[in-house]
Amino acid sequence: MQKPDQSELIAELQTLLAEARALQGEHQAQLAPYLGAEGEVAEDHLREWDDARITTAIEASDHLDTLLGQISLLIGPPARMPFTVTVAGRERHDGERPYSFALYATGLDDALHALPGLPTFQRWLREAAELAPDSAEPDVLLVYERCHPGLRAPGEFSDLRSEQTRKPVPPSTAVPLPAALGTAHRSAARRR
């Protein structure tokens, strides 16, 4: 699918917005019979109000999924922006600060996919593996709360963005990404 030009994009977005507003109006009309003159729910209609709210919320949620999909098709994939990934090596046991790496990514999953192929990160992983020779993989943890879009202050991160345009590290020399980095960010209490 070819991306629309700006006027077509605006027209498509206005159509989607009009559909969302129409749904909002329908939902307000469905809820209106249960409201009193002051806009509060009448005591004897609480059950019906709750049922109507559940029904409209489910419909709105389904519509939101569709709306997001349509907008994503219109504007294309998200742009890769500077993203900071912070990891702590074995040195964390001695109280040392974690390491931050800057690269281009659309989000944390994309950053964790790209990071293992970058030479500077591979060197860092090899050094971490050498510090833990008795382990199957380096003692490395993702510091989720310090991973974010954008950059830290200058001097507080290793900038790997220029490495992303070079040829990735061949798999035969690459240190495998520790399982802790590949799964640590998928916790149930994931922040937004």
VOGU-3710 file (C-alpha; in Angstrom, 3 decimals, decimal comma):
1> mqkpdqseli> 0,000/0,000/0,000  1,374/3,373/-1,041  1,390/6,109/1,598  -1,126/8,862/0,787  0,028/12,414/0,155  -0,647/15,021/2,851  -4,100/16,085/1,584  -5,225/12,450/1,216  -3,851/11,662/4,675  -5,752/14,582/6,214
11> aelqtllaea> -8,964/13,496/4,460  -8,537/9,893/5,679  -7,817/11,059/9,239  -10,855/13,370/9,190  -13,018/10,410/8,102  -11,654/8,275/10,948  -12,200/11,124/13,397  -15,782/11,589/12,194  -16,455/7,857/12,684  -15,019/8,009/16,221
21> ralqgehqaq> -17,143/11,065/17,053  -20,260/9,338/15,681  -19,572/6,328/17,916  -19,030/8,644/20,872  -22,397/10,298/20,166  -24,123/6,903/19,945  -22,629/5,901/23,284  -23,689/9,144/24,930  -27,231/8,622/23,579  -27,272/5,069/24,986
31> lapylgaege> -26,224/6,330/28,424  -28,383/9,477/28,518  -31,649/7,774/29,607  -29,996/6,762/32,889  -28,885/10,276/33,843  -30,823/12,744/35,927  -31,142/16,490/35,324  -27,836/17,178/37,092  -25,980/14,549/35,018  -25,833/11,990/37,811
41> vaedhlrewd> -27,028/8,400/37,495  -30,484/7,912/38,939  -30,359/5,503/41,898  -32,992/3,189/40,434  -31,059/2,876/37,117  -27,586/1,954/38,430  -27,733/-1,647/37,164  -28,883/-0,612/33,663  -26,266/2,185/33,641  -23,503/-0,294/34,501
51> darittaiea> -24,679/-2,731/31,802  -24,787/0,060/29,208  -21,333/1,302/30,266  -19,873/-2,193/29,892  -21,431/-2,625/26,448  -20,271/0,783/25,214  -16,797/0,315/26,719  -16,340/-2,994/24,910  -17,520/-1,476/21,647  -15,240/1,552/22,143
61> sdhldtllgq> -12,274/-0,717/22,883  -12,901/-2,749/19,730  -13,247/0,457/17,721  -9,996/1,798/19,194  -8,127/-1,321/18,058  -9,498/-0,860/14,538  -8,764/2,868/14,589  -5,148/2,311/15,654  -4,701/-0,279/12,912  -6,104/2,074/10,271
71> islligppar> -3,930/4,986/11,410  -0,872/2,724/11,427  -1,590/1,719/7,827  -1,975/5,361/6,824  1,191/6,711/8,374  3,392/3,630/8,004  5,715/1,996/10,492  6,947/3,993/13,478  10,109/5,978/12,967  13,296/4,778/14,597
81> mpftvtvagr> 14,344/7,373/17,134  17,215/7,554/19,628  16,545/5,034/22,394  18,527/4,266/25,543  18,940/0,717/26,847  20,510/0,335/30,278  22,045/-2,912/31,489  23,895/-3,862/34,635  26,807/-6,249/34,557  28,488/-8,196/37,322
91> erhdgerpys> 29,963/-4,937/38,636  26,537/-4,087/40,065  27,351/-6,431/42,948  30,173/-4,028/43,873  27,866/-1,004/43,714  28,941/0,235/40,276  26,463/2,048/38,059  24,812/0,268/35,130  25,803/0,907/31,516  23,598/2,789/29,063
101> falyatgldd> 23,745/2,287/25,317  22,082/4,613/22,787  20,820/3,311/19,466  18,006/3,924/17,001  14,840/1,953/17,734  11,058/2,157/17,665  10,836/0,885/21,242  12,409/-1,473/23,757  11,661/-4,674/21,835  13,235/-3,230/18,679
111> alhalpglpt> 16,244/-1,968/20,672  16,799/-5,389/22,288  16,597/-6,979/18,852  19,195/-4,596/17,360  21,587/-4,318/20,319  23,192/-7,799/20,148  24,479/-7,218/16,610  26,414/-4,047/17,428  30,197/-4,446/17,849  30,616/-2,246/20,935
121> fqrwlreaae> 27,834/-4,074/22,766  29,341/-7,419/21,675  32,709/-6,384/23,184  30,951/-5,367/26,387  29,135/-8,727/26,514  32,401/-10,630/25,924  34,005/-8,751/28,817  30,981/-9,526/31,003  31,253/-13,206/30,013  34,962/-13,247/30,958
131> lapdsaepdv> 34,069/-11,963/34,429  31,755/-14,950/34,937  33,722/-17,891/33,462  31,860/-20,488/35,521  28,474/-19,394/34,096  26,858/-20,408/30,827  26,113/-16,753/30,038  27,237/-13,316/31,239  25,843/-11,979/34,514  23,874/-9,178/32,866
141> llvyerchpg> 20,464/-7,743/33,720  18,229/-5,283/31,916  17,522/-2,201/34,047  14,019/-1,639/32,703  13,305/1,574/34,596  16,346/3,196/32,935  15,408/2,151/29,379  13,591/4,933/27,554  13,137/6,853/24,322  15,701/9,611/23,923
151> lrapgefsdl> 19,181/10,010/25,294  20,729/10,442/28,711  23,024/13,393/29,408  26,195/13,518/27,272  28,877/11,263/28,682  26,368/8,999/30,446  25,926/6,523/27,588  27,822/4,696/24,866  26,515/5,942/21,537  26,040/2,973/19,198
161> rseqtrkpvp> 23,905/4,754/16,600  26,694/5,030/14,034  27,328/1,281/14,331  23,800/0,535/13,170  24,649/1,666/9,649  27,627/-0,718/9,447  27,584/-4,422/8,756  26,328/-6,413/11,798  28,637/-8,725/13,737  28,806/-12,150/12,066
171> pstavplpaa> 26,880/-14,755/14,104  29,957/-16,973/14,528  31,752/-14,269/16,563  28,714/-12,814/18,291  28,178/-13,489/21,986  24,591/-14,680/22,482  22,252/-12,255/24,193  21,730/-13,365/27,800  18,244/-14,674/28,478  17,850/-12,048/31,214
181> lgtahrsaar> 17,933/-9,294/28,569  15,535/-11,030/26,231  12,815/-11,673/28,793  13,279/-9,297/31,729  11,228/-6,522/30,174  8,151/-8,713/29,725  7,068/-8,607/33,359  3,387/-8,454/34,265  3,867/-5,047/35,900  5,118/-3,449/32,697
191> rr> 5,123/0,328/32,855  3,716/2,583/30,164
//
